[in-house]
Amino acid sequence: MSGGVGTTCNDISLPNEGIQGHEKSSHPNPLKPTRFLTLRQLNCLAVMIIVAASGMVSLEDFAFVVFSIFYMYLLLKVAFPRKISPQNSLVFDPRNKILRLYVTVGAIIGLYLPVAYIFHGILEGDKQGIKAAAPHVFLLASQVFMEGVAFSDRFSIPVRVYVPVFYNTRRIFSLVDWLRCEFAKVDNEYAGSGKRVY
């Protein structure tokens, strides 16, 4: 081939080789077949089970998670069935470094710090603080678990969007309850350490 176009070492190529090379480059981000449960989902499932088994999660929050599972599948079957191929349904580039940083910072602030707060409350004997923080941790772990299920290639984009919107809306109320509990500690006589209040 002339002009540096095509193969440079062996100038002779079969017509099918050029077509196959072009087809491979047309889909730079094919979806890999994913397992049903990833390590992240299994960790969140373990947190959900531990917090729910401790009795610190209300029946209302547990029913919310069960309802969200059934509602997600209802949306998939009735309102938003998947009609486009998985390659065309990517919303975010999985290699995006800013998105990965955002998810990591969000996990540290939203999940790991509240879990550390609960462990510190166990050491300090702050049962009110633990009981107030547990619903947030349960709902966030449930959200991460359900996002892993919804963001597979089996679900359409509107169903994928449903999970974070639905769970974040519910978690706002659990965060408000947690803050009310923390501010109530200032007004009442608090037996634990001052670090838990401030």
Secondary structure, DSSP 8 states (H G I E B T S, - for coil): --TT-S-SSS----HHHHHHHHHHHH-SS------SS-HHHHHHHHHHHHHHHTT-S-HHHHHHHHHHHHHHHHIIIII----S-GGGG-SS-TT-HHHHHHHHHHHIIIIIHHHHHHHHHHHHT-HHHHHHHHHHHHHHHHHHHHHHHHTSTTS-HHHHHHHHHHHHHHHHHHHHHHHHHHHHHHHS---S-GGGT-
